[in-house]
Amino acid sequence: MLGIGGSIFIASKTLKPIQEITDKARLLNHHNLNETLPVPNTKDEIAYLAITMNELLKRLRHNFHSIRQFTAHAS
C-alpha cells in the first residue's frame, strides 16, 4: 500500500506542470495571445516544450498584428 501511495504521489507531482500548461493553453484564443504558458523550473523536456509553445505564441501574435495592420491599411 505504501508503494502504491508513493507512486501516485510521485506521478501527480510529475504531471502537475503538464496539467498547468494544458489548462492555460486551453484558455488561449485570439483575444489573449499576449499571455504565455507557465514554464516549470525543471530544465527538462516539459520546460523545453513550454518555451517552444511560448515562442509559437509570440509568432502568432506577430502574424495577427501584421494581418490587422494590412487589413486596416487596405480599407
Residue frames as qw, qx, qy, qz and C-alpha x, y, z in Angstrom:
[[0.000, 0.884, 0.467, 0.000, 0.00, 0.00, 0.00],
 [0.314, -0.780, 0.102, 0.531, 2.81, 2.39, 0.82],
 [0.406, -0.121, 0.605, 0.675, 4.39, 1.72, -2.58],
 [0.189, 0.620, 0.667, 0.369, 1.14, 2.44, -4.40],
 [0.157, -0.926, -0.279, 0.199, 0.58, 5.64, -2.42],
 [0.393, -0.599, 0.305, 0.628, 4.14, 6.77, -3.09],
 [0.374, 0.159, 0.674, 0.617, 3.77, 6.02, -6.79],
 [0.085, 0.806, 0.557, 0.184, 0.56, 8.04, -7.01],
 [0.274, -0.877, -0.060, 0.391, 2.19, 10.95, -5.18],
 [0.409, -0.373, 0.483, 0.678, 5.23, 10.96, -7.47],
 [0.300, 0.406, 0.704, 0.499, 3.07, 10.66, -10.59],
 [0.006, -0.901, -0.433, -0.001, 0.88, 13.58, -9.52],
 [0.324, -0.774, 0.149, 0.524, 3.96, 15.75, -8.81],
 [0.415, -0.127, 0.627, 0.647, 5.43, 14.83, -12.19],
 [0.201, 0.520, 0.707, 0.436, 2.24, 15.50, -14.16],
 [0.099, -0.790, -0.391, 0.462, 1.35, 18.78, -12.42],
 [0.103, -0.509, 0.291, 0.803, 3.41, 21.01, -14.79],
 [0.062, 0.140, 0.805, 0.573, 1.84, 19.30, -17.79],
 [0.048, -0.674, -0.735, 0.052, -1.63, 19.89, -16.40],
 [0.120, -0.733, -0.155, 0.651, -0.86, 23.57, -15.73],
 [0.087, -0.286, 0.540, 0.787, 0.42, 24.06, -19.29],
 [0.010, 0.338, 0.867, 0.368, -2.59, 22.25, -20.73],
 [0.062, -0.733, -0.603, 0.308, -5.09, 24.22, -18.66],
 [0.078, -0.661, 0.069, 0.743, -3.54, 27.55, -19.69],
 [0.089, -0.127, 0.704, 0.693, -3.29, 26.53, -23.37],
 [0.051, 0.507, 0.848, 0.145, -6.99, 25.63, -23.46],
 [0.038, -0.803, -0.401, 0.439, -7.89, 29.16, -22.38],
 [0.200, -0.411, 0.338, 0.822, -5.87, 30.86, -25.12],
 [0.499, 0.660, 0.549, 0.116, -7.62, 32.39, -28.10],
 [0.455, 0.510, 0.193, 0.704, -7.08, 35.31, -30.47],
 [0.242, -0.895, -0.125, -0.353, -8.10, 37.77, -27.74],
 [0.569, -0.777, 0.268, -0.040, -5.47, 36.75, -25.20],
 [0.893, 0.317, -0.130, 0.293, -2.48, 35.60, -27.24],
 [0.126, 0.787, -0.382, 0.469, -0.36, 38.04, -25.25],
 [0.728, -0.534, 0.356, -0.241, -0.42, 35.60, -22.35],
 [0.375, 0.500, -0.781, -0.016, 2.23, 32.92, -22.04],
 [0.888, -0.216, -0.387, -0.118, 2.25, 29.37, -20.81],
 [0.555, -0.755, 0.340, -0.087, 3.87, 28.58, -17.48],
 [0.657, 0.484, -0.556, 0.157, 7.42, 27.24, -17.77],
 [0.844, -0.531, -0.067, 0.025, 8.38, 24.88, -14.95],
 [0.084, -0.851, 0.515, -0.057, 11.80, 25.27, -13.32],
 [0.922, -0.151, 0.355, -0.018, 12.78, 21.75, -14.30],
 [0.095, 0.693, -0.602, -0.384, 15.07, 22.27, -17.34],
 [0.467, 0.009, 0.878, 0.103, 13.67, 19.12, -18.92],
 [0.122, 0.250, 0.758, 0.590, 11.55, 18.24, -21.92],
 [0.059, -0.761, -0.642, 0.069, 8.42, 19.72, -20.36],
 [0.181, -0.760, -0.034, 0.624, 10.08, 23.09, -19.80],
 [0.212, -0.213, 0.594, 0.746, 11.51, 22.99, -23.32],
 [0.089, 0.496, 0.796, 0.335, 8.04, 22.25, -24.72],
 [0.100, -0.846, -0.432, 0.295, 6.53, 25.19, -22.80],
 [0.216, -0.601, 0.241, 0.731, 9.29, 27.52, -24.04],
 [0.183, 0.051, 0.745, 0.640, 8.75, 26.33, -27.62],
 [0.024, 0.675, 0.726, 0.128, 4.99, 26.85, -27.34],
 [0.153, -0.820, -0.198, 0.514, 5.55, 30.36, -25.96],
 [0.208, -0.359, 0.485, 0.770, 7.77, 31.12, -28.96],
 [0.110, 0.369, 0.813, 0.437, 4.98, 29.86, -31.22],
 [0.067, -0.813, -0.544, 0.199, 2.51, 32.15, -29.45],
 [0.207, -0.651, 0.122, 0.720, 4.89, 35.07, -29.99],
 [0.146, -0.057, 0.680, 0.716, 4.97, 34.35, -33.74],
 [0.015, 0.595, 0.783, 0.180, 1.18, 34.06, -33.82],
 [0.126, -0.806, -0.304, 0.492, 0.84, 37.43, -32.06],
 [0.171, -0.455, 0.387, 0.783, 3.14, 38.98, -34.63],
 [0.096, 0.184, 0.805, 0.556, 1.21, 37.44, -37.53],
 [0.029, -0.734, -0.674, 0.074, -2.16, 38.53, -36.15],
 [0.153, -0.742, -0.061, 0.650, -0.77, 42.05, -35.71],
 [0.161, -0.235, 0.588, 0.757, 0.50, 42.07, -39.30],
 [0.055, 0.443, 0.827, 0.341, -2.85, 40.90, -40.62],
 [0.085, -0.809, -0.487, 0.318, -4.68, 43.59, -38.63],
 [0.164, -0.611, 0.194, 0.749, -2.31, 46.26, -39.93],
 [0.133, 0.011, 0.741, 0.658, -2.69, 45.07, -43.52],
 [0.005, 0.619, 0.776, 0.120, -6.49, 45.00, -43.21],
 [0.126, -0.801, -0.282, 0.512, -6.53, 48.50, -41.71],
 [0.138, -0.491, 0.390, 0.767, -4.33, 49.89, -44.48],
 [0.134, 0.178, 0.833, 0.506, -6.23, 48.05, -47.22],
 [0.026, -0.730, -0.680, -0.064, -9.55, 49.51, -46.16]]
